[in-house]
Amino acid sequence: MGRILENKNKEEPNFEEALAEIDSIVSKLEGGQLTLDESLVMFQRGMELMRFCGEKLDAAEKKLKIIIEGAEGEFKVEDGNEV
């Protein structure tokens, strides 16, 4: 996940921004106008973003399981915030 920050020199994207960037990368790769080196860089970036999105989805799934398992009248998440 740290490589995402290195590549863009900006704050970590949110899930939706990462998905939009993946979509853009796929379009560029499918367009066939990139050099081999550009394609490799784009592919690497896409893989980093896919890993990032996978981690976000895993975290969301864990949070949902905690909410569902803790459902005894009030919904609570692990950190104690009510939902």
C-alpha positions in Angstrom: 0.0 0.0 0.0 3.0 2.3 0.6 3.9 2.1 -3.1 0.7 3.9 -4.0 1.9 6.9 -2.1 5.4 6.7 -3.7 4.0 6.6 -7.3 1.6 9.5 -7.0 3.2 11.8 -4.5 -0.2 12.6 -3.0 -2.6 11.3 -0.4 -3.8 7.7 -0.6 -6.8 7.5 -2.9 -10.1 6.3 -1.5 -11.7 3.1 -2.8 -13.8 4.8 -5.5 -10.8 6.9 -6.8 -8.7 3.8 -7.0 -11.4 2.0 -9.0 -11.7 5.0 -11.3 -7.9 4.9 -11.9 -8.0 1.2 -12.5 -10.7 1.8 -15.1 -8.6 4.5 -16.8 -5.5 2.2 -16.8 -7.4 -0.6 -18.4 -8.7 1.7 -21.1 -5.2 2.9 -21.8 -3.8 -0.6 -22.0 -6.6 -1.8 -24.2 -6.1 1.2 -26.5 -2.8 -0.2 -27.7 -1.2 3.3 -28.0 1.3 2.9 -25.1 4.9 1.8 -25.5 6.0 -1.5 -23.9 7.7 0.4 -21.1 4.6 2.6 -20.5 2.4 -0.5 -20.5 4.6 -2.1 -17.9 4.4 0.9 -15.7 0.6 1.2 -16.1 0.2 -2.6 -15.4 2.3 -2.3 -12.2 0.2 0.7 -11.1 -3.0 -1.2 -11.8 -1.8 -4.2 -9.8 -0.9 -2.0 -6.8 -4.3 -0.4 -7.0 -6.0 -3.8 -7.2 -4.1 -4.9 -4.1 -5.1 -1.7 -2.3 -8.8 -2.2 -3.3 -8.7 -5.8 -2.1 -7.3 -4.7 1.3 -10.1 -2.1 1.6 -12.8 -4.7 0.7 -11.3 -7.2 3.2 -11.4 -4.5 5.9 -15.0 -3.6 5.1 -16.0 -7.3 5.2 -14.4 -7.8 8.6 -16.1 -4.7 9.9 -19.5 -6.0 8.6 -18.9 -9.3 10.3 -18.2 -7.5 13.6 -21.4 -5.5 13.2 -23.5 -8.5 12.4 -22.0 -10.7 15.2 -22.5 -7.9 17.7 -26.1 -7.2 16.8 -27.8 -7.5 20.2 -30.4 -4.7 20.1 -27.9 -2.0 19.0 -25.4 -2.3 16.2 -21.8 -1.6 17.4 -18.5 -1.7 15.5 -15.3 -2.9 17.0 -14.2 0.6 18.1 -17.4 1.1 20.1 -19.1 3.6 17.7 -22.7 3.0 17.3 -24.0 2.5 13.8 
